[in-house]
């Protein structure tokens, strides 16, 4: 049985490499190669997905990126399976794709055998996320849960944001109309609550935990 695929990536070298890999799997036929999600969306709008089985897409592309393309496909063409192949391994991004029903995700440095395994698994109706992707997702979710356990006051959040913006203790005191001693106390409390050793660690952990997005 033959299966029809679409590949979307703005790097010709990657597309050529993937086409070369697929030559060893004659059951897979590439119906379309596209430079961005907009080209894929246009093709699907005209031709539909009745003859298609899998979309393989990068994340970072001009005009329409892989996240937007995956969301469009899952909303308008849920029959079409999607596999993300990207150099970006970000837990938050992975979570967003999972929430939008992406069927798989492998890094661009994956071995040929793993890529073919992912394609075959997804076409059979299974999900496939490489071990590296699963670890990144698990780490991100753990950090999110830890962040939920940290309770910051409104004033602590203000001080944390100003620290992340690289304001000095005196500058923060002036901005918030507080004493330098009070700001130093807030800083010590924040370092303790986030379980870090210094201001650099404070900012780094705050970003990872999403505390600066509130």
Steps between C-alpha positions, in 0.01 A plus 500: 500500500625850416478808721508863389704758691550876501827655618514864614838657579674817389838325477547320168788298644269343758232422243758341272634295790152380593421411139821297491398312816155427361650345186573195714131478590319478163160477667526871576433750224564872548209687343622850581806678635436852631713785636243613756165425655316743273588291194371188672179673609437614142560151364265341754233760431506410130558124518372389839655215697320191370818372334739613774625312804767708673634854520864533607576857601771715652403756764688814394384605153404834343139607433347214703706305752461137600296571812240697303504241221446211740212686665338575163531137388354362821209742492412471129643161400513277811543190282849616400775392739782739591864441590717786623869477410687793648828611656300682770454294814300720733269346757242779485486478121467122518213538746324739263534255211374211711199709602437561130507124434832469313559130437876500544817699552863406433812721499670573170809315614304175537646191338349377173358192672318706762352732240365206300367343821320825584344523153385137501366519856297813434354368176387189694308731732749517785670801657878531481710739707872434517661440844672840480169673436330311784774605742470866401122484542522328839757749626284794389189358665692433823626858507148628439371297793782628721415856395139448610627411848683832532275768640624853439336815626415778257793703631738205465392458139567869437846475653576179309404660169718803569793276596458307173512835317847551656407788727728556799372477857500880526319540169231253607463685829454829313248352256287343773549786752646260756823497696808323374492282812142389419598403144795301631260311726271422205801385300611262777147361533478440124835322493377278782158428345649409160777301664789668314837639607514840334321753278610328179342176620194692615434644156578173322262297716229764484507487120497119492206485739304763313481726804578805287207426268237560765 
